[in-house]
Every structure is written in C-alpha cells, then in structure tokens.
Amino acid sequence: ELGSGGQWLGDEQLYNLMVTSHGVMMLFFLVMPMFMGGFGNWLIPVVLGLNDMLLPRLNNLSFLMVPLALVMFCLS
C-alpha cells in the first residue's frame, strides 16, 4: 500500500485514518489498561499491605466501561 497508493484500502486519507486509529486504539485500549490495571490492582495493594483492593466495585465498574469506551471510540 505504501509503494503505490489506492490499491487495497482506497485513497491515502483512508489508509492514514486506519493506521492512526489502530495506533490510538492500541495505546488507549491495550497499553494504558495494562499499566493502570497492573499498578492499581497488584502493585499498590502489595505496597500498602492490603489483602485486596480498596474499592472493588469501582474497580469492576471501570473494567466494564472499557468496552463501552471502545464502542464509542469506534462510532466517533
């Protein structure tokens, strides 16, 4: 696709849109949840000496909102 544009994905704008959208989705829906989940669910309770997280229902709500955010992102 980079050698000669318009062969597979249409015009250059659509190709750039798909590449940029893929990068943004990977950043916000894969990398950031792994960092936040790792620090919030594992590291902080271990450092504080807790058996479990402080607010488990709020943690569950944040986990359930990730698919909704992904759908809203894809629809925008």
C-alpha positions as CSV (number, residue, x, y, z in Angstrom):
1,E,0.0,0.0,0.0
2,L,2.8,2.4,0.7
3,G,4.5,1.7,-2.7
4,S,1.6,2.7,-4.8
5,G,-1.5,4.2,-3.1
6,G,-5.1,3.3,-3.8
7,Q,-4.5,-0.4,-4.5
8,W,-6.1,-2.0,-1.4
9,L,-7.6,0.5,1.0
10,G,-8.8,3.2,-1.3
11,D,-7.2,6.6,-1.1
12,E,-4.4,7.9,1.1
13,Q,-6.7,9.5,3.6
14,L,-8.4,6.3,4.4
15,Y,-5.1,4.5,4.8
16,N,-3.8,7.2,7.1
17,L,-7.0,7.1,9.1
18,M,-6.8,3.4,9.6
19,V,-3.1,3.4,10.7
20,T,-3.7,6.3,13.1
21,S,-6.9,4.7,14.5
22,H,-5.1,1.4,15.1
23,G,-2.3,3.2,16.9
24,V,-4.7,5.2,19.1
25,M,-6.8,2.1,19.9
26,M,-3.7,0.1,20.8
27,L,-2.5,2.8,23.1
28,F,-5.7,3.6,24.9
29,F,-7.3,0.2,25.0
30,L,-4.3,-2.1,25.5
31,V,-1.3,-0.3,26.9
32,M,-3.0,2.1,29.2
33,P,-5.3,-0.5,30.8
34,M,-2.4,-2.8,31.3
35,F,-0.4,-0.1,33.1
36,M,-3.3,1.1,35.2
37,G,-4.6,-2.3,36.0
38,G,-1.1,-3.5,36.9
39,F,-0.4,-0.6,39.2
40,G,-3.9,-0.3,40.7
41,N,-4.8,-3.9,41.2
42,W,-1.5,-5.5,42.0
43,L,1.3,-3.1,43.0
44,I,-0.5,-0.6,45.2
45,P,-2.2,-3.2,47.4
46,V,1.1,-5.1,47.8
47,V,2.9,-1.9,48.8
48,L,0.2,-0.9,51.3
49,G,0.0,-4.5,52.7
50,L,-3.7,-5.0,51.8
51,N,-5.3,-8.3,51.0
52,D,-7.5,-6.9,48.3
53,M,-8.1,-3.6,46.5
54,L,-9.8,-0.7,48.4
55,L,-12.8,-0.2,46.2
56,P,-13.6,-3.5,44.3
57,R,-17.0,-2.3,42.9
58,L,-15.5,0.8,41.5
59,N,-12.7,-1.3,40.0
60,N,-15.3,-3.6,38.4
61,L,-17.2,-0.6,37.0
62,S,-14.0,0.8,35.4
63,F,-13.3,-2.6,33.9
64,L,-16.9,-2.8,32.5
65,M,-16.6,0.7,31.0
66,V,-13.6,-0.2,28.7
67,P,-15.8,-2.0,26.1
68,L,-18.3,0.9,26.1
69,A,-15.5,3.3,25.6
70,L,-14.2,1.2,22.7
71,V,-17.6,1.2,21.0
72,M,-17.9,5.0,21.5
73,F,-14.5,5.5,20.1
74,C,-15.2,3.3,17.0
75,L,-18.5,5.1,16.4
76,S,-17.0,8.6,16.6
